[in-house]
Every structure is written in structure tokens, then in C-alpha cells.
Amino acid sequence: MENFSVAISYKGSLGWVEFDEATKKVLVTLGDEEGRTLAENFLTTTHEIKIPHETLLDFTAEIINPNESAENLKIVLTRLWEATGVHVDWSRPVEYVKLHPHY
């Protein structure tokens, strides 16, 4: 079972979020302590999120626990930047960031 990882950035610091499938834990690695704390707190809390369905007008509010699955974490990650200022770098290769966690 492979863990899900995605690159993040905050105020000039690079890092990543990782979800361990075996333990159901979210780990935030980021050089900026403020950003790490903001992201970690947000990503370990349940959220009510409107989830789209068949059409652009068809939403239902659902309680999403990001620690339940990688899919739930991905949904909560879409709200991370607006809530905390921590940007999810979906297109940045996370393996590169793990080797070179700086700009």
C-alpha cells in the first residue's frame, strides 16, 4: 500500500503532506512552523463540505474526516489554501520536494 503525498508551500517554504494508509495519519512536513501548524490543525479536523454530484447545482453538505482515507484528505486539501494560506502544489513533483525542500 503506497502512501499519498502532495507538495505544499507557505511564505517561501516548501514541504509536503503525506497520508499513511496503514495508520490513517496525516503528516505535514514544512520548514515554516506557522504554516505547518496551520496545515496540521486544518487537516486533522473534520469539516462540513458541500460535495458536487450530477450537475453544477447539485451539492450536498457532508462531514468529511481527512484522517479516514486519502480520498477524504484530497477533498479537504481543496479547502486548505483559503482557510490557512498554505498552498497545495498539485502539479509540483512531491518526490523532488522531498529531496530538495527549498526554492
C-alpha positions, 0 to 999 in steps of 0.5 A: 500500500503506497502512501499519498503525498502532495507538495505544499508551500507557505511564505517561501517554504516548501514541504509536503503532506503525506497520508499513511494508509496503514495508520490513517495519519496525516503528516505535514512536513514544512520548514515554516512552523506557522504554516505547518501548524496551520496545515496540521490543525486544518487537516486533522479536523473534520469539516462540513463540505458541500460535495458536487454530484450530477450537475453544477447545482447539485451539492450536498453538505457532508462531514468529511474526516481527512484522517479516514482515507486519502480520498477524504484528505484530497477533498479537504486539501481543496479547502486548505489554501483559503482557510490557512494560506498554505498552498497545495502544489498539485502539479509540483513533483512531491518526490523532488520536494522531498529531496530538495525542500527549498526554492 
